[in-house]
Amino acid sequence: MLTSGIGNNLHTGVLNADNALSKSIERVASGKRINRASDDAAASAQLAQMEAQTRGITQMMANQQDQASVLQTASASLSTTANMLQGINHLSVQASNGTLTDADRRTIQNQISQLVSQINMGASQTQYNGKNLLDGSFNTVLPSGENFAIGDMSATGLGLGNLSVATMGDASNAISTVQSAIGKVSSVQGALGSAINGIGSSVSNLQQQFVNATSAQSQIGDVDMAEAIMNMTMNSVQQQASMSVFKMGLDTRSNAVSLLSEM
């Protein structure tokens, strides 16, 4: 019975040494101190909460970067609109010249009409993921909580629907109308720039939160590699020693049984 008890103890020692070595190898291989909840239940639960937090931050960053892309798309299209308005303004000033003939004014009117048509095309076709941006239907909520909308940037929305330079008086009125449209577009562009900058600041803040959260996760969950390698070496030595002792125990038991059988 004594021999059997010693054998069981030796066998338990071998199993414990094997288990400790396996955990040491796993930690070195994964770089993680906690690979399953049983390694440290409290820390494992804390890591799960922090993982949910970092995933949430990552998704918020992606959402805000998408939002910035939407506004940048609108801003780029409005830059083209602003250029076309400058062209219309130049033509309107040209049409106000009293030396022009009716034929000259008709030529200028045709050029203005083409630019107005392009402005309408830009307003109707500027989209992001199938959503119209410049037809007056777009609105979103910025990270600051502020509601942000873009007005109707079509020719009608800008007051260019019936723009005419048929006479000097019409040309003079056209200049005022175009100047007003340029001001509207400039105002929207400024608002877009401010909103984009605000989103950039929010994303930078989220990035810092992400760095802090992942750093905390690392402190809790990552293994100290030098310590882990030292433990793995010690556990390997202990496992080999346990196996040697266990084998010696088996040999001793076998010899004892042989002696008893000869008596």
C-alpha positions as CSV (number, residue, x, y, z in Angstrom):
1,M,0.0,0.0,0.0
2,L,2.9,2.4,0.9
3,T,4.5,1.7,-2.5
4,S,1.2,2.3,-4.3
5,G,0.7,5.6,-2.5
6,I,4.2,6.7,-3.4
7,G,3.7,5.7,-7.0
8,N,0.4,7.7,-7.1
9,N,2.1,10.8,-5.7
10,L,5.0,10.5,-8.2
11,H,2.5,10.2,-11.0
12,T,0.6,13.3,-9.8
13,G,3.9,15.2,-9.7
14,V,4.6,14.3,-13.3
15,L,1.1,15.4,-14.4
16,N,1.5,18.7,-12.5
17,A,4.9,19.3,-14.1
18,D,3.6,18.5,-17.5
19,N,0.7,20.9,-17.0
20,A,3.0,23.7,-15.8
21,L,5.3,23.2,-18.7
22,S,2.4,23.2,-21.2
23,K,1.1,26.5,-19.8
24,S,4.6,28.0,-20.0
25,I,5.1,27.0,-23.6
26,E,1.6,28.3,-24.5
27,R,2.3,31.7,-22.9
28,V,5.6,32.0,-24.7
29,A,4.1,31.0,-28.0
30,S,1.1,33.3,-27.8
31,G,2.7,36.2,-26.0
32,K,-0.4,36.2,-23.7
33,R,-0.5,35.7,-20.0
34,I,-4.2,34.8,-20.1
35,N,-5.2,32.3,-22.8
36,R,-8.4,31.1,-21.2
37,A,-10.6,32.2,-18.3
38,S,-9.2,29.6,-16.0
39,D,-5.8,31.3,-16.2
40,D,-7.2,34.3,-14.3
41,A,-11.0,34.6,-14.1
42,A,-11.1,38.2,-12.9
43,A,-8.5,39.5,-15.3
44,S,-10.2,37.5,-18.2
45,A,-13.5,39.2,-17.5
46,Q,-11.8,42.6,-17.4
47,L,-10.1,41.9,-20.7
48,A,-13.4,40.9,-22.3
49,Q,-14.9,44.3,-21.3
50,M,-11.8,46.1,-22.6
51,E,-12.0,44.2,-25.8
52,A,-15.6,45.3,-26.3
53,Q,-14.5,48.9,-25.6
54,T,-11.7,48.8,-28.2
55,R,-14.0,47.2,-30.8
56,G,-16.5,50.0,-30.1
57,I,-13.9,52.7,-30.5
58,T,-12.6,51.1,-33.7
59,Q,-16.2,51.1,-35.2
60,M,-16.7,54.7,-34.1
61,M,-13.5,55.8,-35.8
62,A,-14.6,54.0,-39.0
63,N,-18.0,55.6,-38.9
64,Q,-16.5,59.1,-38.4
65,Q,-14.0,58.6,-41.2
66,D,-16.8,57.6,-43.5
67,Q,-18.7,60.7,-42.5
68,A,-15.6,62.8,-43.2
69,S,-15.4,61.2,-46.7
70,V,-19.0,62.1,-47.4
71,L,-18.4,65.8,-46.5
72,Q,-15.1,65.8,-48.5
73,T,-17.0,64.5,-51.5
74,A,-19.6,67.3,-51.2
75,S,-16.8,69.9,-50.7
76,A,-14.9,68.7,-53.8
77,S,-18.1,69.0,-56.0
78,L,-18.8,72.4,-54.6
79,S,-15.4,73.6,-55.6
80,T,-16.3,72.7,-59.2
81,T,-19.6,74.6,-58.7
82,A,-17.7,77.6,-57.4
83,N,-15.4,77.6,-60.5
84,M,-18.4,77.5,-62.8
85,L,-20.0,80.4,-60.9
86,Q,-16.9,82.4,-61.4
87,G,-17.2,81.6,-65.1
88,I,-20.8,82.8,-65.2
89,N,-19.8,86.0,-63.3
90,H,-17.1,86.7,-65.9
91,L,-19.5,86.2,-68.7
92,S,-22.2,88.4,-67.1
93,V,-19.7,91.2,-66.6
94,Q,-18.7,90.8,-70.3
95,A,-22.4,91.0,-71.3
96,S,-22.8,94.3,-69.5
97,N,-20.6,95.9,-72.1
98,G,-22.7,98.4,-74.1
99,T,-20.8,97.8,-77.3
100,L,-22.0,94.2,-77.7
101,T,-24.5,93.2,-80.4
102,D,-27.6,91.1,-79.8
103,A,-25.7,88.2,-81.5
104,D,-22.8,88.6,-79.0
105,R,-25.3,88.5,-76.1
106,R,-26.9,85.3,-77.5
107,T,-23.5,83.7,-77.7
108,I,-22.7,84.6,-74.1
109,Q,-26.2,83.5,-73.0
110,N,-25.6,80.1,-74.5
111,Q,-22.3,79.8,-72.7
112,I,-24.0,80.8,-69.4
113,S,-26.8,78.3,-70.0
114,Q,-24.3,75.5,-70.5
115,L,-22.6,76.3,-67.2
116,V,-25.9,76.5,-65.4
117,S,-26.8,73.1,-66.8
118,Q,-23.5,71.7,-65.5
119,I,-24.2,73.1,-62.0
120,N,-27.5,71.3,-62.1
121,M,-25.8,68.1,-63.2
122,G,-23.3,68.3,-60.3
123,A,-26.1,68.9,-57.8
124,S,-28.1,65.9,-59.0
125,Q,-25.3,63.5,-59.5
126,T,-23.0,64.2,-56.5
127,Q,-23.6,61.1,-54.3
128,Y,-22.0,59.0,-51.7
129,N,-23.1,55.4,-51.3
130,G,-26.2,56.2,-53.3
131,K,-27.1,59.2,-51.1
132,N,-27.5,62.6,-52.8
133,L,-25.4,65.3,-51.2
134,L,-26.2,68.6,-53.0
135,D,-29.9,68.4,-53.8
136,G,-31.0,69.7,-50.4
137,S,-31.9,66.3,-49.0
138,F,-28.6,65.5,-47.2
139,N,-28.3,65.9,-43.4
140,T,-26.2,64.2,-40.7
141,V,-25.3,64.4,-37.1
142,L,-21.7,65.4,-36.4
143,P,-19.7,63.8,-33.5
144,S,-20.3,67.0,-31.6
145,G,-24.0,66.2,-31.7
146,E,-24.8,69.1,-34.0
147,N,-27.1,68.5,-36.9
148,F,-25.5,69.3,-40.2
149,A,-27.4,69.8,-43.5
150,I,-26.4,70.9,-47.0
151,G,-28.9,73.1,-48.8
152,D,-30.0,72.8,-52.4
153,M,-26.9,73.6,-54.5
154,S,-28.7,73.3,-57.9
155,A,-29.1,76.3,-60.2
156,T,-32.6,76.8,-58.8
157,G,-31.4,76.6,-55.2
158,L,-28.8,79.1,-56.0
159,G,-31.2,81.5,-57.7
160,L,-29.9,81.0,-61.2
161,G,-33.0,79.4,-62.7
162,N,-33.9,82.4,-65.0
163,L,-30.5,84.0,-65.4
164,S,-30.5,86.2,-68.5
165,V,-28.0,88.6,-70.1
166,A,-30.3,89.6,-73.1
167,T,-29.9,93.3,-72.2
168,M,-27.4,95.5,-70.3
169,G,-30.0,95.7,-67.5
170,D,-30.4,91.9,-67.4
171,A,-26.6,91.5,-67.4
172,S,-26.3,93.8,-64.4
173,N,-29.0,91.8,-62.5
174,A,-27.2,88.6,-63.5
175,I,-24.0,89.9,-61.9
176,S,-25.8,90.5,-58.6
177,T,-27.5,87.1,-58.7
178,V,-24.3,85.3,-59.4
179,Q,-22.4,87.1,-56.7
180,S,-25.1,86.0,-54.2
181,A,-24.8,82.4,-55.4
182,I,-21.0,82.6,-55.0
183,G,-21.6,83.8,-51.4
184,K,-24.0,80.8,-50.7
185,V,-21.5,78.3,-52.1
186,S,-18.6,79.8,-50.2
187,S,-20.6,79.7,-47.0
188,V,-21.5,76.0,-47.4
189,Q,-17.8,75.3,-48.2
190,G,-16.7,77.0,-45.0
191,A,-19.2,75.0,-43.0
192,L,-18.1,71.8,-44.6
193,G,-14.4,72.6,-43.9
194,S,-15.3,73.3,-40.3
195,A,-17.3,70.1,-39.9
196,I,-14.5,68.0,-41.5
197,N,-11.9,69.5,-39.2
198,G,-14.2,68.8,-36.2
199,I,-14.5,65.2,-37.3
200,G,-10.7,65.0,-37.7
201,S,-10.3,66.2,-34.1
202,S,-12.8,63.6,-32.9
203,V,-11.1,60.8,-34.7
204,S,-7.7,61.9,-33.2
205,N,-9.3,61.7,-29.8
206,L,-10.7,58.3,-30.5
207,Q,-7.3,57.1,-31.7
208,Q,-5.8,58.2,-28.4
209,Q,-8.5,56.4,-26.5
210,F,-7.8,53.3,-28.5
211,V,-4.0,53.5,-27.8
212,N,-4.8,53.9,-24.0
213,A,-7.2,51.0,-24.0
214,T,-5.0,48.7,-25.9
215,S,-2.0,49.6,-23.7
216,A,-4.1,48.7,-20.6
217,Q,-5.1,45.5,-22.3
218,S,-1.5,44.7,-22.9
219,Q,-0.5,45.3,-19.3
220,I,-3.2,42.9,-18.1
221,G,-3.1,40.2,-20.7
222,D,0.4,40.2,-22.3
223,V,3.1,38.0,-20.8
224,D,6.5,39.3,-19.5
225,M,8.5,37.3,-22.1
226,A,11.7,37.2,-20.1
227,E,9.9,35.9,-17.0
228,A,7.9,33.5,-19.2
229,I,11.0,32.0,-20.8
230,M,12.6,31.6,-17.4
231,N,9.5,29.8,-16.0
232,M,9.4,27.6,-19.1
233,T,13.0,26.6,-18.6
234,M,12.4,25.9,-14.9
235,N,9.2,23.9,-15.6
236,S,11.1,21.9,-18.2
237,V,13.8,21.0,-15.8
238,Q,11.2,20.2,-13.1
239,Q,9.2,18.0,-15.6
240,Q,12.4,16.1,-16.5
241,A,13.2,15.6,-12.9
242,S,9.7,14.4,-12.1
243,M,9.9,11.9,-14.9
244,S,13.2,10.7,-13.7
245,V,11.9,10.3,-10.1
246,F,8.8,8.6,-11.4
247,K,10.8,6.2,-13.5
248,M,13.1,5.4,-10.5
249,G,10.0,4.7,-8.5
250,L,8.7,2.3,-11.1
251,D,12.0,0.6,-11.2
252,T,12.1,0.3,-7.4
253,R,8.6,-1.0,-7.3
254,S,9.4,-3.6,-10.0
255,N,12.5,-4.7,-8.1
256,A,10.5,-5.1,-4.9
257,V,7.9,-7.2,-6.6
258,S,10.6,-9.4,-8.1
259,L,12.2,-9.9,-4.7
260,L,8.9,-10.8,-3.1
261,S,8.1,-13.3,-5.9
262,E,11.5,-15.0,-5.2
263,M,10.8,-15.5,-1.5
